[in-house]
Amino acid sequence: MLLAAFAWFVFGGGDDADRRPNPDVDQAELDAAERDVREAPDADSVRDWGPGAAKPNPPHPPTPPEPR
């Protein structure tokens, strides 16, 4: 069973149904949003995200809890 699942993932295992355009999506708006993200200055960009991306530093160190 595990071998069959592995083979399905390696060889694609399905049709291209998930790659068809969705008629409910405004393609022009989606393209404009993607263009805005690509052309954004580095401070406003979302390019540095996902696995392996450096985490931003917090604005200040966390304060220690009050002793009880």
Summary of the structure (lengths in Angstrom):
residues: 68
radius of gyration: 21.7
end to end distance: 56.1
largest distance: 61.8
contacts: 69
relative contact order: 0.06
helix: 41%
strand: 0%
